Amino acid sequence: MGWRPFKQSLRLHFAAEDRALRPPLRRSLAHRLDLLTPLEVMEAEHAALEELIDVIDELPAHPDVDAAIGGLGDLTNSLVTGLTGHLKHEDAALPLIRQVLTARQWARFTRLHTWPTGLGHGAAAL
């Protein structure tokens, strides 16, 4: 898998979580703010990872920036570190997600997450 398919898959995953997991979880757990903290952390991780992806994408257009920020190697190391932490948080949140989401909500997440043609069509199917 190259950079473009990886990036698209990751963004599709983030969009599916943001659209199909977080809203029903927030509604169901509105009375348990302590249980929403992991979701807030994962949302912040999405934003940081998206920003990192954007910086990596911009490197070819700004070669002078590459040297100033440590280069592609450092950026990809940061991406791996960020994704590793994010996956640990997702893994820890899965029991709660399975407990709270209905079968219909989980199916919606699965549809959005596995949409074969990318973010544009998956997001439009909402």
Secondary structure, 3 states (H helix, E strand, C coil): CCHHHHHHHHHHHHHHHHHHHHHHHHHHCCCCHHHHHHHHHHHHHHHHHHHHHHHHHHHHHCHHHHHHCCHHHHHHHHHHHHHHHHHHHHHHHHHHHHHHCCHHHHHHHHHHHCCCCCHHHHHHCC
